């Protein structure tokens, strides 16, 4: 259902889609143990932006420049991003992708082009040869910036981190439901002639007026 709604929002004229990941906790870190919830499924992953370790999972997204989620996936928090990226590329089926350095690999980018006909351009690690000029890295970061807003809204408005799931199946169900709710909101906004990500105004518009 979510994919169908996303297809109604995307006109296919975008030059590229953006790949990115974000960490979500499985449970509170102090409660993580070998016999607890998600034992053998969740893992510890480092959140660079918050400079902390998260025990949980990695949510991966493919998003169009109009902020429409065209594919999503779930993996362990310490999972390599390139296999996740391959799943997104295969699921999305688009022609070109822009990604950050976590996806960077000449071999993987070549594999994506040969196997899926998809051009993946990932900012290389600073230690890579050849490395990109600083101006090119800033340009790519600017083009990817909108996906940070998508992730923030999924976490803030749709409670992506506050899932309260007790099993992997429950977490997958909640993830699919939250992404679908996000896309439903975009469909409503489009029909109201509003920007796709104007969720705060959309909520206010549909709150029933209290009786005086």
Residue pairs with C-beta under 8 A, 6 or more apart in sequence:
1 180
2 69
2 176
2 179
2 180
2 183
3 70
5 180
5 183
5 184
5 186
5 187
6 68
6 69
6 70
6 183
8 187
9 66
9 68
9 183
9 186
9 187
9 190
9 196
10 64
10 66
10 68
10 70
14 64
14 65
14 66
14 94
15 65
15 96
16 65
16 94
16 95
16 96
16 97
16 98
16 121
16 143
17 62
17 63
17 64
17 65
17 70
17 92
17 94
17 96
17 97
17 98
18 62
18 63
18 64
18 65
18 97
18 98
18 99
18 143
18 144
18 146
18 147
19 60
19 61
19 62
19 85
19 88
19 89
19 97
19 98
19 99
19 100
19 103
19 120
20 60
20 61
20 63
20 99
20 100
20 144
20 147
20 148
20 151
21 58
21 59
21 60
21 61
21 81
21 84
21 102
22 58
22 59
22 61
22 151
22 155
22 160
23 45
23 47
23 54
23 56
23 57
23 58
23 59
23 77
24 54
24 56
24 57
24 58
24 59
24 155
24 160
24 161
24 163
25 54
25 55
25 56
25 161
26 32
26 37
26 38
26 41
26 42
26 55
26 56
26 57
26 165
26 171
27 36
27 37
27 38
27 42
27 55
27 56
29 53
29 54
29 55
31 37
32 42
32 44
32 55
33 39
37 166
37 167
38 56
38 167
38 168
41 76
41 168
42 55
42 56
42 57
42 76
42 77
43 55
43 56
43 76
43 77
43 78
43 79
44 53
44 54
44 55
44 77
44 78
45 53
45 54
45 56
45 58
45 76
45 77
45 78
45 79
46 52
46 53
46 54
47 53
47 54
54 77
55 77
56 77
57 74
57 75
57 76
57 77
57 171
58 74
58 75
58 76
58 77
58 78
58 79
58 81
58 84
59 72
59 73
59 74
59 160
59 175
60 72
60 73
60 74
60 75
60 81
60 84
60 85
60 87
60 88
61 69
61 71
61 72
61 88
61 147
61 150
61 151
62 69
62 70
62 71
62 72
62 88
62 89
62 91
62 92
62 94
62 97
63 69
63 70
63 146
63 147
63 150
64 70
65 146
66 196
67 146
67 147
67 149
67 150
67 186
67 196
67 197
68 183
68 186
68 196
69 150
69 179
69 182
69 183
70 92
70 94
71 87
71 88
71 91
71 92
72 88
72 175
72 179
73 84
73 87
73 88
73 91
74 171
74 172
74 175
75 83
75 84
81 102
81 103
82 103
82 105
82 108
85 97
85 99
85 103
85 108
85 112
85 120
86 108
86 111
86 112
89 97
89 112
89 116
89 118
89 120
90 116
93 116
94 118
95 117
95 118
95 119
96 118
96 119
96 120
96 121
97 112
97 118
97 119
97 120
97 121
98 121
98 122
98 140
98 143
98 144
99 120
99 121
99 122
99 123
99 144
100 122
100 123
100 141
100 144
101 122
101 123
101 124
101 125
102 122
103 120
103 122
104 122
104 123
104 124
104 125
104 128
105 122
108 120
109 119
109 120
109 121
109 122
112 118
112 119
112 120
113 119
113 120
121 140
123 132
123 137
123 140
123 141
124 130
124 131
124 132
125 131
132 140
149 197
150 182
150 197
153 182
153 197
153 199
154 160
154 178
154 179
154 182
155 161
157 182
157 199
157 200
158 178
158 181
158 182
159 178
160 175
160 178
163 170
163 171
163 174
163 175
163 178
164 174
165 171
165 173
165 174
185 199
185 202
186 196
186 197
188 202
189 195
189 196
189 197
189 198
189 199
189 202
190 196
192 202
192 205
194 201
194 202
